[in-house]
Amino acid sequence: MLAKENRVTPDFPRIARNATLTLLGVQALGSLANSLIATVSTIVGAELSGNTALSGLPGALVQVGAALASVLLGLTMDRWGRRYSLAAGMGIGVIGAAIAGISIVTGSFFWFLAGLMLVGFTRAVSLMGRFVAAEVTPPVSRGRAISYVILGGTFGSVIGPFLVDPSGRAAIATGLNEFVGPYAGSMVALVLSAILIFITLRPEPREIGAQISEMYPDLTHTGPTRTIGEIFRTPTAFVALTAMVFGQVVMIGLMGITSLHMHANEHPLSAVSVVFSAHTLGMFAFSIVTGQLLDRWGRGPVILAGAMMLILSAAIAPLWLDVFPIAVALFLLGLGWNFTYIGGSTLLADMLSPAERARTQGANELVISLLTAAASFASGPVFKTGGYALVGVIGAFIAVIPLAVTGWWMLRAAPQPAV
């Protein structure tokens, strides 16, 4: 008893701040790597396969890899802890980027896809990082903690597309295909990200999260540990999953095919980079505002606003061929994703006990990744059949789903107020 009374209380604000800053840096480096790859993957896929209908397959395989990684992370994070699991995931992504880059030199579409599946591990790490930040943060600030981590993507995702052209020129200067450059650059960013996790994500967030939950019993599920099925059958978890899944589906489907659309209309890589930078600016730059709105207004209104922005962006993106209006539409697409994704993530984090977190969040990422993989793959055939306009129309209709479900939840399911 005496030892318990004399136990030193951890400095929870400092620990939460350190973890959030670490994961912000991880998100920045991971998004840099992924934006370098995403900007050119549809073009490389079309050229290696010789079939534009398969142009969406590379992005789909990244999502499949992320889905598999989410399941593995959900299992290992409880056993190994958050730090070791996340660092290992980034290391696997380094190997994947190397394989993808080499496959461009050898002209192997199969190995290109295999490498991208391993790159998917880095997406899973970046995405799971937001839940780790929420885990070590009190409920009253959880929305802001998640938004800060997502904010880290601003640096990498805005800067990344602008590095595509110089990295491509560097590859040409060494006698390689210009598309090898972005994959080499992504390797460097992922190595730095793995090192950052391993060195600075201390103390172990799993243990801190359990102590935080003990401090806020009224705002944490304290009953028997529920199965994943029981959790997602609750209205709140269903709305959270719907917001994240369909926001991601619309964003990936439209964003992933935009570079091929612009390439087909003879826009240079520099123009593609401008559009992708505008898109990623919308995805990440206003995350702090999103977090403040979530903690002040509640989760539902923010998700509704995001769904409406997704509908608008998907409807207007195909209307012009000039760079500026496409950039505006893709900016709105990114901002709509930001609202639905952070809103859904915060809503899910609110309702989980420590024992439910890793496996439920892993299952959540599995569903998101598989459905966005399907969207990424389907975007190629849809684009070949009906062009960019058909991709936009379908995206607008899909975005109605989170709008309707969240509206129903707010009117009929008595949502919890912001905490």
N, C-alpha and C positions, 0 to 999 in steps of 0.2 A: 504493500500500500504506500509506504514511504517513497519507494522508487517511482511509483506512478505519480505521486503528488509533486515530486521534484523534476519530473520530465520537462524538458525545455519545449515550449510551444513553438512550432515552426513559424517563421515570418511569412505568412501566407501571401500578403500583397506582393512582397519581393519575389517569391517563388512563381506566382502567377504572371508577374511582369516579365520575369526572365524566360519562362516557358513560352509566353506569347511572342516575345521578340525573337526567340530562337525559331519558332515555327513560322513567323513572318519571313525571316530570312530563308528558311527552307522553301516556303511558297514562292519567294522571289526567284530563287535559283531554279526550282523545278519548273516554274512557268516559263522562264527564259529558255530552258532546254526544250520544253514541249512546244512553245511557240515557234522556235526555229524549225522543228520537225513538222508541225502542223501546216505551216505556211507552204511547204513544198511537197507534202506527202501525196496529195491527190495527183499532182503533176507527175511525180516519180512513178506512182502506181499506174497511171495511164500509159506512160512511156515503157515501163518494164513489161507490162502485160500486153500492150498493144491493143487495148480495148477500153474505151472510155466508160463502159458500163461497170468496169471493175475499179474505177477511180476512187470510189468510196470505201473499198475493201481495206486499204491500209488504216484509215481512221477507225474502221470497225474492229480491226484486230488489236489496235491499241486499247480499245474499250473492253474487248474480251480479256486481254491480259490484265487490265485493271480489275475486272470482275473476279478473275481467279485470285489475283493478289489480295483483294478485299476479304475473301474467305480465309485465305492463309493468315493475313494480318489479324483478322478477328479471332483466330485460334491462338496465334503465337503471342499476341499482345498480353493476354492473361497469363501465359506461361513464362515468357521471357521478359515481359515488361514492354512499355512503349518505346523506350530508347533503342534497345537492341533490334527490335522488330522493324522500326522505321528506317534505321541506318542500313539494315540488310536489304530492305526493299529498294533503296536508292542504289545500292551496289549492284543489284541485279539489273537495274535500268541502265547502268553504265555499260554492262556487257551487251545488252540489247541494242544500244545506240551504235556500238562498235560493229556488231553483226550487220545492222542495217546499212551502215556506211560502206562496209566491205562489199555487200551484195550489190550496191550500185556500180561498183567497179567491175565486178564479175558478171553483172547483168542477170542476176538470179532473183526472180520475182518471189520464189518460195522462201528463200533465206531473208529477203527484205521483210516479208510478212512475219516470219519467225522472230526477227529482231524487234519488230514493232510490238509484238506481243509482250516481250520482256520489258520494253520501254513502258508498257502499261503499268508495271509495278510502281513506277515513279508517280504516275497519276494517282494511284491508290494511296501512296504515302502522303502526297500533298493534300488529298481530300480528307483522309483520316486525321490529319494534323489539326483541322478545325475542331474536331471533337475532343482531342487531347487538350487543346487550349480551354475549351468549355469545361472540361473535367476538373481542372485546377482553379476555376474561377467561381466565385459565389453567384447564385442565380440572378441577383439584381444587376450584374454586369455581364452576363453571359452573352447577350446579343452583341455587345461591343467587342468582347474577346474574340468571338468567331469572326466578326467583321474585320478586326485588325489582321488576323491571319490571312483572310481572303485579300485584304489590301496589299499584302506582300506580292501578290501576283501582278500588281500594277507595273512595278519596275521591269520584271522579266518579260511580261507579255507586251508591253509597249516598246521596250528596247529590242526585244528579240527579233521581230520582223525586220527592223532596220539593219540587223546584223546579217540577214540572209544574203543580201547582195555582196557586201564586202567579204563574207566568209566564202561565198561562191567564187569571187575573183581570186581569193587566196588559194582555193583548191585548183583553179585553172592554172595559176602561176606555178604550182608544183606538178602540173601535168595530169591532174585528176579531173573527173567530171565535176562541173560546178555545184551539183547537188550534194556532193560529198561534204562540202564545207559546213553546212548547217548541222550535219550529224556529228562532225568532229567538235564543233562548238558546244553542242549539247552534252557531249561526254565530259568536257571540262566543268560545266555548270553542275552536273550531277555528282561528280567526284567531290566538289566543294560542299555540296549539300549534305552528302553522307558524313563528311568530316564534321560539319557543323552540328549535326544531330548527335553524333557520338561524343563530342567533347562538351557541349554546353547544355544538353537537355537533362539537367540534374537539379534536384533529386528526382527519383523515378515518379512520373506523374500518376501512375496507378495508385501508389500509396497516398499521395497528397489528395487525390480525388476522393478516396474513401473517407479521409478525415474531414474534407469539406462537406461531404454528405451528412456526416454526423453532426456538423454544426448547424445544418438547416433541415431538420427532420420534417418540418411542415411543408417544405417545397421540394421534397424528394420522395419518390415512391419507397415506402417502408414495409409494404406487405410482402407476401411470398414472391420469390423470384418467378417471373412469368416466362412462358415460352415465347419464341419469336412470333409464332402464329397468334398467340393471345395479345401480344403487344400491338401488332399491326391490324388487329381487328377492332381496336379502339378507334373512335372517330378522330381523335387528335393525331395519333400516329399515322392514320390513313391519309389525312390531309397533308401532314408533313411529307410523307413519301410521294404523294401525288404532285405536290409543288416542286419537289426536287427532281423527280423523274421527268415530268413533262416539260418543265423549264429547260432541263438539260437536253431532252430530245429535240425540241424546237431549235435551240441554240446550235447544237452539233450538226443537225441536218442542213440548216441554212448556211452556217459559217463554213462548214467543211467543203461545200461545193462552190463557194464564192470564188476561191482562187482559180478553179478550173473554168468557171464562167468568165472571169476576167481574162484569163489566158486565151480562151477561145475567141475573145473579142479583141485580141492583140494588145492588151495592156501589158506593159513591161513589169518585171518583178518589183521595181521600185514603186509602181502604182499599187500593186497588190500589197506591198508592205504598208503603205499609207492606210489602206482600208483596214488591214488587220490590226494596226496600231490603234485606230479609232475604235474598233470593236473591243479590243482588250482594255482600252481606257474605260469604256463603259462597264466592262465586267468587273473591274477592280478599283478604279480610282475613287469611287464614291462610297466605298465600303464602310468607312467610319460613319458617314451620314446614315447609311442603312442600319447599322447597329444602334445608333441613337434613336432612330425612328422605331425600331423593334422594341427597345426597352421603354420608350415613352408612349407609343400609340398601341402597341400590341402586335402580335404576329400576323393575325388575319388581314388587317388593312394593307400591310406592306406586301403580302403575297398577292393580294388582289391588284394592287398597282403594278406589280411586276408582270402579271399575266396580261394586263391590258397593253403594256409596252411591247410584249412579245407579239401580240396580235398586230399591233400597228406596224412594227418593223417588218414582219413577214409579209404584210400586205403591200408595203411601199418599196421594198428592196428591188423587186424586178421591174419597176416602172422606168428606170433610167439606166443608161450605159456609162454616163460620166462618173468620174471617180468621186467627186464630192457628194452627190446624193447617195451613192452606194455606201460611202463612209458614214453618213448620217444614219442611214437605216441600220447599218451594222453596229453603230454606237448604241442605238436604242435596243437592239437585240442583246447586246452585252449588259446593259443596265437592267433590262427586264429579267435576264437570267440572274443577275446579282440579287435582286429583290426576292425572287422566288426561291433561290438556292439558299441564301443566308437565312431567310425567313423560315423555310422548312427545316433547315439544320438546327436552328435555335429551338423550334417547336419540339423536335424530336429529343434534343438534349434535355429539355425541361422535364420530361416525364420518365426518365430512366434511372434506375437505381445503379449503384456501382457494379453489382454483379451482372447487370443486364447490358452494360454499355458496349464492351468490345464486340461481342458476338452479334448484338442487334445492329450496331453501326456497320459492322462488316456485312451483314445481310442486306442492309440498306444500300450500301455501295455496290453489292453484287447485282441487285435489281436495277439500280441506276445504270451501271456499266453495261449490262446485257441489253437493256432496251435502247440505250444510246448507241451501242454497237449495231443493233438492227437498223436504227435510224441512219447511221453513217453509211452502212452498206446499201440501204435502200435508196439513198440520195443519188447514187450513181445511175441505176436504172431509171429512176424518176426523171433525172436530168436528161438522160438520153431520149426518153420518151416524150416529155413535154417541156423540156428546157427549164430555165431558172424560174420562170413564172409559175410552173406547176409545183416546184419545190416550195415557193413562197405561199401559195394557196393552201397546200396541205399543212404547212407549218402554222398558218393562222388558225385553221380549224382545230389542230391539236392543242394550241394554246388556250382554246376555250375550255378545255377540260379542267385545268387547275382553277380557272376563274369560276366555273360553275360549282365545283366541289367545295372550294373555300367559302364561296358565298352561302352555300347550303349549310356548311358547318357553323358559320357565324350566326345564321338566322335560327337554326334548329338544334344545334348540339351544345349550346351554352359554352362557348370557348372560355378558357381561363384568361383573365386579364394579364397584361404584361407584369412581370415581377421585378 
